[in-house]
């Protein structure tokens, strides 16, 4: 078969999930319903039980807008337990070299601000503000400062106790090891705090860590915060800093997060991944993972031989 040029206007769909009947039919059925043309398909099973399917799609004559088609695909895949990534041909051909992760709810189970709030006796107030911010109903800068004010007077000694209680997701250390082994530059960009971010960064082997710092005086928190990572724009700024230092374009960057404060970076890099995302992220991210197993990410971002094979043959 003659090779097919991957035009920038084409879409590259990568679906990953536990092998089961109906995966191909689900994706191809949506595309057929809206007259999007499948140009090429490859599929295989990896890691013993994960099914990976990659499709090159021409949506030029689709009967609905591209963004609507992608959202229907994401919902359909989610319904059968599939992670899905959709990239433009231009982004896909760039390859990926940098990956940055949000911290709370992405690499670790806890929301650190809520753990601090429990220690300060302000959990309910902080939890409510967190929910508003994560779902895009409150500006992140305002929400962060409001929550930190509620921590005023908390002894610094409690921070060490909280750090020791952190639960890093089981697949994270292995994932970062594999990413670095194949040449990825790995960063953590969080609106959370350095006493946890630096610790997790060291534990997993991150190359960069950007975070905020809680202000202390006389052995207690002052209710103030300082640092570069105040809000969503600062997260993208951090990615740009890493990319510029390494001489790599944003199209070769991957951003992984779960909440509204991650959207700005997710929407402005080559591939933005919503990991166990809030609704607003699920709707706007170009890739969505709803399983706890971050290893699925390896297939979505091109770290699987099958994906390289597809690139070489289209």
N, C-alpha and C positions, 0 to 999 in steps of 0.2 A: 504494500500500500504506500503511495507517495506521502511524504510528510505534509503536515498542515501547518501553515504559519499561524502563530498565536498572535492575532492582531490585538492592539490595545483596547479595541472596542468590545472584545469578547469577555465573557465572565468565566472564571474558574471556580467551580464548586467542589468543596471537599467535605464529605460526610463521613463521620466516624462514630461507631457504636458497637455494642455487643452484637455478634453475628446472629441474625434471625431472619425468618422469611419476611418479605415485603419491603425491604429497604430500597431496592432498586425501583420497585413499582411506585413507592410513595413519592420519591423525588422525580422520576420521569413522568409520573401522572400529573403532578403540578405543572411541570414544564409544558407538557402536551396540552393541558387544559387552556393555557394562555398563549399557545402558539410560539413558545420559545424553542429554538432548534438545538438539539444535542449533536455536536460535531464529533466528539470523541469521548470514550468512557474507558476507564481502567478500574479494576477492583481487585482486592486481595484481603487475606486475613493476616493480622500481625499480632504479636504478643500473645499467641495461642487462641485468643478469643475476641479480638477487636477486628471488626470489618471496616475497611477503608475503601471509599469509592470517590474517584475524581472524575469530574465531567467538565468538558469545555463546551460552553453554551453561547449561542448567538441569540440575544434577546431583542435584536433590532426590529423584528416584526411582531413582537409580543403585543397582546391586546390590552395590557395594562402597563402602568409606569414601572420602570425597573425597580424602584424602591419598594413598591407595593408587591411586586413579584418576589423579591428577596424576603420580605417579611412573611409572606404566605409560606414560602419554603422553610423559613426558620420555625414557624409554628407547626408545620406538618412534621418536620424532623423531630422537634421537641416531643411531639405526641407519641413517637415510637422510640424515644430515648437516644436520639442521634445528636451529636454535636455537629455544627455546620459552620463552615467558613465560606464566604463569597468575596472574591477579589477580582479587580479588573486585570486584564491581560498585562497592562503596564506595570502594575504593582507586583503581580506574580512573577514576571520575568526578572525583576530586580533581585529576587532572593532576599533572605532575611539574615541579618547579622547582629542586630541588637535587640534584646528583649528586656522590658521593664515591667515590674509587678507592683501593684498596690500591695499594702501589707495586711491591714485588718480585714478579715473575712475572705482574703485571697490566699495569702501564704500561711496565715495563722487563723485559728478558729475564733479567737476572741476579738471584740471591739475594745481596744485598750482604754479608750475614754470612758467606757461603761464600767470597766473593772476599777478604774480610779474613782469613779462616781460611787460605786458600792462602798469602797473604803472611806469615802468622804461623807457617806450618808445622804447622797443626792442622786441616787440611781434613777428614780422615776422621772425626775425633771430632765436629767441628761438623756435618758433613753428616748423621751418624746422629741427632744430637739434633734437627736441623731436620726430618728425616723424621718423627720421633715427634711433634713438635709440630704439623706441618702436617696430619697424619692424625688428630689428636685423641687421641693416646696419651700425651701429656705436657703438663702445664699450661704455658701460654705464658710466664707470668712466670718460672717455674722454668727453662724451657728457654732463655729469653733470657739470664738471668743466668749460667747454666752455660756458654753459648757465649761470652759476652763475657769471662768469666774466662780462657778459653783464648787470648784476644788480648793479654793483659798483656805489655807490653814492646815491642809493635809500634810502630815510629817513625811519628809523625804525618805525615811526608812521604809515606808510602805511601798515605795516604788520598786525596791529590790525584791520584796515579797511577790509583787505582781509579776515582775520579770521572770522569776523562778517558776511561776505557774503557767507560763505561756505554752500553748500546744501548737507546734508547727505541724501542718498537714502532713500525713504519712508519706506522701509521694514527692514532697517538695525537695528534700535533700538529694534524692536520686535524680529527679528531673533536672535540677540545676547542674548536677555533676555531668549528666549526659549532654546538656546544652553547651557547657563549657568545653567538653571533650570534642565536640564537633565544631568549635570555634566561635560560639556565641559570646557576646559581651552581655553580662547580666546586671541589671540595676534594680533597686527598690526605690520607689518614689511614693512617699506617703504624707498625708496631712496629719499623721500621728506623730509620735514622739521618739526622740533619739535614744532614750534609755532602753526601749524595746527594739527599735529599728536597727540600731548598730549591733545589738546582740544577735538578732535574727540574721542580719547580713553576714556576720562572722560565722554563724553556725552553718549557713547554707553555702557560703563561698561567693557572695555577690561581689562584683567589681566596683559598684557604686551604691551609695546609700544617701538619699536626700530625705530630710525630715524636719520637724519642728522641735523646739526645746522649751520645756517648762521652766519658768523663772522661779528661782528659790531665794529665800532670805531667812537667815536665822534658823535653818533646818526645816523650814516649811515652804509649801507652795504659796506664791503671792497671788495666784489667780490670773496670771498673765502668761503669754506665750510669745516666743520669738523664733526667728528662723526664716528661711527662704520658702518653705513649702506650705504657705498659708492656704492656698486655694488651687482650683483646677488649672488656671493659667500657669501657675508655678510648676505644676507637674509636667506640662508640655515644655516649658522653659528648661527644665532639668534634662529631659530627653534630648532637646536640641543641643544642650551643652555637651552631653555624652557623644552625640553624633558628630558634632563639630570637632571635638578632640580626636575622634577616631577617623575623621575624613569620610563619613558615611552619610548618605542621604536619608531623609525621613521615610521614604518609600521602602527602605530596608530595615525599618524598625517595627517592632511588635509591642503593643501595650496591653496589659492584662489587668482588669479591675472589675468591681462589682457594683459600684454606686454612682450616683449622679456626679459626684466630684471627680470621677474618673473619665467622664464623657469627653471632655475637651481633648485629652490626650488620645483617647480611643478613636475619635473621629478625625484626627489629624496626623496619623501615622499610616504606614503601609497596610498594616492589619491590626485592627482593634478588636480585642477579645473580651467579651463579657463572661466572667467566670461566676457561675451561680448568681446571675445578675438580678438586680432589682428591675422592675418592669420597664422603667425609662431607658435603662441600658440595653435590655433585651430587644427593645424596638429599634435602637439606633446603632448598635454594634454590628460590624460586618462579620463577626464570628461569635458564636454562643456555645458555651459548655455548661451543661446543667448537672454533670456528674461530679462527685468529689475527687475523681481520679484525674489529676493534672497531666498524667502521661498522655492523655488524649491530645493534649496540646502539641506533642511532638509530631503527630500526623497532620494536624491543621496547619502548622507553620513550615512544613517542608523538610522535616528531619527523617522521613521514611524513604527507603530506597524506591518504593513504588512511585512516590511523587516525582523523584528525580527521573525515573523512567518515563513518566508521562511527559515531562518537560522536554526530554531528549527526542521524543517521538512525535511531537505535534508542531 
